[in-house]
Amino acid sequence: MDIERAEALLQDYRGEFMATMAYPIASKANLMNKLFTQLLKELAHYYEQVQDVKNLERSLLIDLKLNPYSDQAVQQLIKHYANIGNRAEAIKIYRSF
């Protein structure tokens, strides 16, 4: 997927797919959320490579919002804040986890 299409999906993000509905197709909703999480990880990797700090942070924050108990999401965000010299935010994320 090209970056423009991925960005369009990210801009249209409104929250976890079918999060508040009790449908028997929960497995489809789970798959959609996993695919979106994978897209976020790929975007974060891309933004890290091109050194786009703002979009990297946005991708990592959305990933953490979707996966608040993910060690990997927390570690990536802390590493990001450490790399840009924002120690206060790194500590804030660590403490909230």
C-alpha atoms as one frame of an Amber mdcrd trajectory, in Angstrom:
protein
   0.000   0.000   0.000   1.344   3.429  -0.827   1.776   6.079   1.832  -1.034
   8.283   0.506  -3.622   5.505   0.800  -2.324   4.542   4.232  -2.548   8.174
   5.368  -6.113   8.405   4.035  -7.076   5.370   6.130  -5.410   6.884   9.164
  -7.219  10.193   8.665 -10.562   8.365   8.468  -9.915   6.432  11.695 -12.799
   6.880  14.129 -12.019   4.227  16.713 -11.985   0.499  17.061 -14.129  -1.232
  14.444 -17.493  -2.278  15.946 -16.128  -1.719  19.451 -19.470  -0.854  21.018
 -21.624  -3.389  19.190 -22.295  -6.990  20.119 -22.366  -8.697  16.753 -21.848
 -12.363  16.054 -19.225 -11.288  13.511 -16.824 -10.287  16.256 -14.038 -12.275
  14.612 -14.275 -10.011  11.538 -14.094  -6.931  13.765 -11.077  -8.439  15.524
  -9.384  -9.067  12.178 -10.056  -5.496  11.016  -8.545  -4.107  14.209  -5.478
  -6.326  13.850  -5.006  -5.173  10.259  -5.299  -1.539  11.319  -2.740  -2.100
  14.075  -0.390  -3.658  11.499  -0.881  -0.627   9.247   0.039   1.652  12.151
   3.227  -0.322  12.779   4.188  -0.112   9.109   3.489   3.624   9.051   5.569
   4.107  12.191   8.448   2.223  10.581   8.151   4.340   7.433   8.033   7.613
   9.369  11.029   6.529  11.436  12.990   5.858   8.227  12.133   9.245   6.694
  12.537  11.008  10.063   9.000  12.437  10.095   8.782  12.992  13.853   5.252
  14.416  13.916   3.614  11.585  11.961   5.686   8.966  13.767   4.408  10.249
  17.102   0.820  10.322  15.829   1.036   6.716  14.602   2.569   5.521  17.848
  -0.040   7.319  19.966  -2.916   5.791  18.003  -1.282   2.357  18.314  -0.989
   2.828  22.074  -4.610   3.963  22.268  -5.719   0.789  20.450  -3.337  -1.440
  22.416  -2.940   0.164  25.859  -1.412  -2.992  27.381   1.110  -3.594  24.613
   4.688  -3.596  25.879   5.879  -3.045  22.329   3.677   0.026  21.768   4.829
   1.571  25.052   8.492   0.818  24.367   8.315   2.319  20.878   6.715   5.514
  22.156   9.207   5.858  25.026  12.078   5.272  22.588  10.631   7.896  20.247
  10.383  10.488  23.003  13.917   9.676  24.170  15.230  10.060  20.606  13.707
  13.517  20.224  14.857  14.610  23.677  11.409  14.740  25.266  12.291  13.029
  28.526   9.190  14.329  30.341   6.818  12.626  27.889   8.860   9.415  27.991
   8.545   9.337  31.778   4.836  10.187  31.577   4.172   7.248  29.229   6.263
   4.922  31.406   4.386   5.908  34.560   0.963   5.638  32.946   1.807   2.120
  31.750
